[in-house]
Amino acid sequence: MKFRIENMTCGGCARSVTATIKDLDEHARVEIDVEQKLVEVETGVHQDEIVAALTEDGFPPVAV
């Protein structure tokens, strides 16, 4: 699944986003392009759970 996160502007943001996803699934594959504000995730966790967790942590994603 892919998300766009408008307020992900730096490496620290990317680390926070990755940590949030890894808290849900430590085996998730997370690829982030900070310049494009894109996050690609491979996981067995449902998309709604990821959206809720990222939104709670201040990084509301939009599916793309």
C-alpha positions as a Python dict, from the first residue, in 0.01 Angstrom:
ca = {
    (1, 'M'): (0, 0, 0),
    (2, 'K'): (110, 356, -66),
    (3, 'F'): (42, 675, 124),
    (4, 'R'): (117, 1042, 80),
    (5, 'I'): (195, 1229, 403),
    (6, 'E'): (199, 1604, 341),
    (7, 'N'): (365, 1702, 670),
    (8, 'M'): (651, 1449, 643),
    (9, 'T'): (931, 1693, 568),
    (10, 'C'): (1255, 1547, 705),
    (11, 'G'): (1446, 1238, 802),
    (12, 'G'): (1319, 1265, 1159),
    (13, 'C'): (961, 1255, 1031),
    (14, 'A'): (1046, 953, 818),
    (15, 'R'): (1195, 773, 1121),
    (16, 'S'): (881, 850, 1324),
    (17, 'V'): (654, 719, 1048),
    (18, 'T'): (865, 404, 1015),
    (19, 'A'): (860, 348, 1393),
    (20, 'T'): (482, 387, 1405),
    (21, 'I'): (437, 124, 1133),
    (22, 'K'): (695, -110, 1288),
    (23, 'D'): (510, -85, 1621),
    (24, 'L'): (213, -245, 1443),
    (25, 'D'): (422, -503, 1253),
    (26, 'E'): (793, -537, 1329),
    (27, 'H'): (838, -730, 1001),
    (28, 'A'): (675, -467, 780),
    (29, 'R'): (875, -340, 485),
    (30, 'V'): (866, 40, 482),
    (31, 'E'): (1011, 252, 201),
    (32, 'I'): (997, 629, 231),
    (33, 'D'): (1064, 907, -20),
    (34, 'V'): (1071, 1226, 188),
    (35, 'E'): (1102, 1454, -117),
    (36, 'Q'): (787, 1310, -273),
    (37, 'K'): (624, 1265, 71),
    (38, 'L'): (546, 902, -17),
    (39, 'V'): (544, 592, 202),
    (40, 'E'): (518, 239, 63),
    (41, 'V'): (437, -39, 308),
    (42, 'E'): (425, -417, 275),
    (43, 'T'): (254, -569, 577),
    (44, 'G'): (-26, -796, 686),
    (45, 'V'): (-175, -515, 897),
    (46, 'H'): (-498, -368, 761),
    (47, 'Q'): (-465, -27, 596),
    (48, 'D'): (-719, 129, 836),
    (49, 'E'): (-498, 38, 1134),
    (50, 'I'): (-196, 205, 974),
    (51, 'V'): (-397, 516, 886),
    (52, 'A'): (-531, 540, 1242),
    (53, 'A'): (-187, 495, 1403),
    (54, 'L'): (-15, 748, 1175),
    (55, 'T'): (-295, 1000, 1222),
    (56, 'E'): (-273, 960, 1600),
    (57, 'D'): (102, 1025, 1582),
    (58, 'G'): (53, 1345, 1382),
    (59, 'F'): (120, 1215, 1032),
    (60, 'P'): (-222, 1178, 866),
    (61, 'P'): (-175, 976, 547),
    (62, 'V'): (-376, 975, 226),
    (63, 'A'): (-385, 651, 28),
    (64, 'V'): (-251, 681, -327),
}
